[in-house]
Structure formats: structure tokens, C-alpha cells
Amino acid sequence: MENVVSDTEQREPKRARRGVPPSGKPTLRTIAEMTGLAITTISRALNNAPELSQETRERVQKIAAEIGYLPDRAALRLKTGRTHVVSLILDPHDEILGFGQSMVNGLTAALRGTAYHLVITPNFIGDSPLDPIRHIMRNRMADGIIFSRTEPEDARVKLCLEQNFPFVSHGRTELPVAHPYVDYDNYAFAYAAARRLVSKGRRKLTIILPPPKFTFGNHLRAGFLDAVREGGVDHEIDDALTLDNTAEEIRTRVIARIDQPGAPDGYVCSGDAAALAVMAGITDAGKSIGQDIDVVAKQTSGIFSLVRPKVDAIYEDTALAGEQMGKLLLRRIAGEPVEDLQWLDKPRVDWR
């Protein structure tokens, strides 16, 4: 029996109907036919071109993601000179549980539907933090980079600014020139945490800080000291104990301090892992959390909703930070000025 084709089907043009994804491997033309936009507009939208409206960019990127569009990266590099790679440089440290994973999740969300993909570059302990950046620049392995744990006079920021190489840092510096960054208001976190402990009647507070070379440690220290001065309470800071100590080292030192005269009765912990180690030390020393000693933790993993006894926590959304860094980096690669590419996240309190 012959196949019968209706008049309507015969008249259907080869060009896909607008809004209907055709079969086969999706291309820029596919998206253009679905949206009614020019191919050049589609290309610019996928590259987050700032001259296009946000609505157009989001519409194109959403359709590209839905139909599984994947750019021909080799052809793109030949045509544009760009790698369409974003490199995230990660340091191996335990100060925050799931820090890298949640940041990657956020970055992936920001890059979804664009021509860019993410590559993770490790920066090993003991190596110069400039090494991976120089390697990427020298070999043109990425169009932009993201790094964290900034220092007041950060050499990585200086190098990228000197070379006009697109980047976004997770953290601020004290350099006299503007640079792209996404940061968390650690001053506000430490201030709110210490004030919370004062309000619960605690009379001697302490805080576990990152190593002193990092900018966010200065912000934490300043917020903590302002709060204890205003609260009229005593405090101590053990500079030998930092977020970069192992959990076991923190636990052991807490136990030893509790057995000495004048021990703190309130702890501000600026990392999930450090807070869990402090809580273990308090319990192992025979003290009761919430009765003898109180803890306020910075949480990024959501783990403290499951910890008993419950402790006060202040949230830092590292996935949101990753997403914001991805968006800002794409805008920087597209040529937007650095002064417009700065974002500061405010703490969200979760008192138990």
C-alpha cells in the first residue's frame, strides 16, 4: 500500500516551524528558526553579549539548553580566537564542607545554554598560587578564570589586571584599583554571631579565623571585635588555631582549653567543619552545648539542620556565589567594565 501524504504535510516547508524543535543535531540555525531571530543574534545571546536585552539572552539560552545545543568548539576557536572555557582554580582545604561542589553547581547553572564550559584547575598546597594562572594564560587554556581566598595585596588579581585577562575573585582585596569580585559579608557574619552569643549571656567569646594572610579573615576579626566591645564582654583569639587546621587538631585544642582557667563560653565558627570539630571538643570535654557553652556557626552545607543539639547558624550560599561569579565573568569576557562587576552577599540568620 502506498504511503499517503496529506496536502498539509506536502505544503509544510523544510524550514522548521517557529517554536518547534526539528530533528537532528541542533545548530545555531535551529535556534534561529525556533525563535525568529537572526543567527548572529543567537550567537551573541549565547555569549551573553551585553548589547542584547537580558530577556533575549535568557530566552535563547533556555531554548539552547532545552534542545541540547552544543557548539562546535574547534570551529568557534578558529573563528573567534576564544577557547570558550572558564577555569575554576580550587585550593584543597576543609574549611567549608562541600564548598567546591556547591560552587561548581552554581557556575554550571550560570554557563548552561552558553558556548562556555567549565574546567577545574587544582592549586596544590605548597605551590605558588600564581602558577596555575600563568599556565592558563601562557597556553591560552581559558577565556577567563575564577579563584578564591584572596589576600589584601593579592598577586593573582594584580597579574590579571596587568594582563587585562578576564577574571572574578571569590573575595575582595585592599588594592587601590577596582576588580571583579563576588564576596560574602564576613564582617556582618562575625558581628551578628558575637552579638547573638552576648544576648544569650555569654561573657567570654572566641572565634576561629582563617590564616591571617586572607582578606576575609580581617573582615571576620573586625566584626567580632566590634561586637565584643559593644557588648562589654571579654574575648580571646587563638592565632595558632585556624580554619586550615584539621578537624582533629581543632577538637583536641578545644578540649585542652576548656580544662584551663578562664575558658571561653561562646564560640564563633566561620566554617562548617570547624564548627563540628568545636562541638565535638565541647562534648568530649564533658560540657553541654547550649548550657555550659554556646556556638554560632557559619553554614554552607545545610548540615546544621540535622545536628543535635541544635546550634545557631548563619547561612552563606556558595552555590549562589558560584552562579554570580559565572555571570559576572561572562560579562567581563564580553567587555563590560570591572567597576560594574562586583557583588556582595549578606548573611541570612537562622537562630534555633
N, C-alpha and C positions, 0 to 999 in steps of 0.2 A: 504494500500500500504506500502511495506517495505521501511524503511529508507535506502537509498543508500549512502555508504561511498566510496569516491574515493580512488584509490591506494595511492595518495599523502597523503591524510589525514590519512590513515591507517599506513603509514610509519612515520608520524610525531611523534617524541619521546615525552614522557611525560615531559621531561625537556624543559623549555621554550626556544624559540629561542632567541639568543643574541639580546638585544636591544628591545625586545618586552615584555611589562609587562603582566604577566599572571593574570588570575582572582584569586579572593580570597584575604585574608588578606596578605599584603606584609610582608616579613620577610627578615632577612639578606641573606638567601639563594636566595630569589627572586632577590635582587640587585646583588648578585654574579653571577647568571645565566644571567642577563642582561648585565653585564659588562665584564664577563670572568675573574674576579678577585677572589681570594680566600676569603672565609668567614672571616678569620682572618684579611685580608687586609681591607675588608669592615668595620669591627668593628673598626679597628684603624683609618680609614679615618673619620668615623662618630664621633670619639672622638678627631679629629684634632691632631693625633699623628705627632710630628714634623719630625720623620724619613721618612715620606712619602712626596712625592712632593706636592706642592700646587695644581698643575694641577689634580693629582689623588684625593686629598681631595675634591676639588671643584666639580669634575665630579661625585663622589659618592654622595656627599651631594645634588647635584642638582637632581639626579635621585631619591634619597630618598624622596625629597620634592615633586617631580612630581607624584610619585605613592602613596604618602600618608603613607609612612612607619612610624610607631610609635613603639618605643622599649617597651619591657615588663620591666617596671621599677622595679617591685618587683624581677624579676629574675636577672636583672642587679645588683641590690644592693646585693643580696645574692652572686653573682658570683664575683663581683669586690670590694664590700665594699663601693661603691660610691652611693650617692643619685641621681646623675645626675640632680641636682638642682643648679641653680645660684640665689642668693638672691640680689636684689637691695634694699638698705636701703635709703628711701626717707624722707627728712625733709619737713614738711608743711610750705612753705613760698611762698610769692608772688613776689619775686624779678624778676622772669622771667616768662612771660606768656607761658604756655604750656611746661615748662621745663621738667616736669616728663613724659608727654605724648610723646614728641619727643625723649627723651632718651630711653623710653621703646620701641618705634618703631625701633630705631637703634639697641638696644640689641636683639630684636626679630629677626631682619634681620641676625645678627651675629650667632644666635643659630639655625636658620632654617636649617633643614636637619641633625642636630646633635642629639645626645642622650639627650641633655640637654633641660630643660625648665626653665622658669623664674618665680620667686616668688617675690612679692614686700613686703617688711617688713617696716612698718612705724616706725619712731623715733619721738615721740611726744615731743612738746615743753615743756621744764622743766625736761625731763628725761635725764639721763646720756647717751651720745652718745655711751658709751661702752656697755650699757645694751643689745641692740639687737644683737650685735656681740657676746657677751658672751653667750647669749641664743642659738644662732645658733651653736656656737662651742660646747657647753655643750651637746646639744641634737642631734648633728650631723645632722642638718637640711639642710645643703647645702654643696657642694664641694668647693664653692668659693663665695666671696661677693664683692659687688661694693658699694661705698659710696662717698659722695660729700662734699663740703665745708670744705676742710682741713684746719688745723691750723699749724703754724710753727713747733710746737713740738707735733704733733698730736698723742694722746694716742691710737687711733684706729690703726694707722699704726704701732706703737711700739708693740702693743699686737699681731697683725697678724704676724709681723716679728718674735717675740719671739716664737710664737706657730707654726711657719712655715705653716701658714694657707693661702691658695691662696686668693689673693685679687687684685683689681685695684682701685685706688682712682681717682675721678674726681677732680684733683687739686694736686699741689705739696706741699712739706713741706720744712723745713730748717734742717731736720735731717741729720747727717753726713753719714748715710748709704743709699744706693740706694734702691728704692722700685718701684713697677709698678705704673704707672700713665698715665692718659690722661689729658691734660690741654689745656687751651686757653691762648694765649699770651696777658694777660691783660695789661702788661706794654706797648706793642706796640699799643693796642687799645687806651689807655688813651693818649699816646703821639700823635698819629695821630689825635685824636679828638681835643685835645687842639691846636695843630698846625693848624688845619682847622679853628678853631674859630679865631686864631690870624690872619690868612690870610684873613679873612673876616672883619678885622678892629676892632675886639672886644678887649677892653682894660682891662677888669676885669673879670676873669673867676672863676668858681666854679665847683666842681664835687660832685656828690652824690655817696658815697662809701658804701660798706658793713660794718657791725660791725668790729671794728679793730682787733678782735681775729682771723679773717680768713686770710690765706696767700694771696689769690688773691687780697684782699684789699691793702696789702702792695705793690703789683705789680702795681695796679692801681694808688696809690698815687705817687709812684716813677716816673712812666711815665708822669703823669700830671705835677708834679713839675719840671721835666727836661724840658718839653715843654714850660712852662710859663717862666722859667729862660732864656731859649734860645730866646724866643720871646720878652723878655723885657717888659712883661705886669704884671699887678697886679693880685692877686688872693685871694680867701678865701676858707676855708673848714669848713663847719658847722659839727663838730663832733657829734652833738646831732641829726643830721638828717641822717639816713642810709637807705639802701635798705630794711631793715626789718621794717621800719615804714609803716603804712598803706598808701594807695594812698591818702586818705583824709587828713591825717596828713602832707604828703608832699605838697599837693596842698595848704593847709592853711598856711604852713610855707613860701612857695614861695610868696604868696600874701603879707604876713606881711613883708617880706624882701624887696620886690620891693617898698614898701611905705616908706622905710627908706633911709637915705643918703648913697651914695656910693654903691648902689646895683650892683650886677654882671650884665653884659650884654651878658654873654656867659655861657651856662650850658653844662657840660659833664654828661650824664646819662648812668650809666653802667648797666641798666636793662630796659626792655620794659615797665613794669608797672610804674616804677619811671619816665620814660620819658613822658608817657601820663599824669601823675599827674603834672609834671612840666609844660607841655604845657597848661593844664587846668588852673593852677595857674596864668601863664603869661596872658592868655586870660581874665580870670576873674578879673585880676588887671587892665584891660584896656590897656594893652600893646600889640603890634603887633609882632608876631613871624616872623623873617626874616627882620624886620625893626628896632624895638627897641632892641630886644633880639634874639640871635641865640641859637639853640640847636643841639647837636650831640648826637645821641642815639646808644647804642648797641642793635641790634635787633636779636632775635632768632625766632620770630614767623612770620615774613613777614608782620606784621600789618602796618608798616610804609609806605608801598607802597599804602595804602588806606587812610592814614591820610592827611588831608588838614588843614592848609598849609603844604606842604611837608617839611620835615626836613632831614638833612644829617644823614645817618645811616651807621654803620659798623656791618657786619654780623658775628654772631657766630653760627656755625652749630652744635646744640646739638644732632641732630639725628646721624650725623657722629661721634660725640664723643661717643654716646652710642654704635654704631657699633664697633668702635675701641676698646672700653673697653671690649665688649663681646669677640672679637677676642683675645685680649691680655690675658684675664682671662682664656680662653680655653688653650692657650699656656702655661700659668703658671701652670694650673692644670696638664698639660701633662709633666711638669717638666723643662720647659725652665728657664734659669737664669733670675733674676729680672733685671739685667743690660740691657737686650735686649728688655725689655717690657715697653718702655717709648715713649710717642708720644705728640708732641706739635703742636697745630693748630694755624695758622697765620691768623690775621684779613683780611677780604675782604671788601674793601671800596666801598660804594655806595653813592657817593656825588650826591646830587639832581641837 
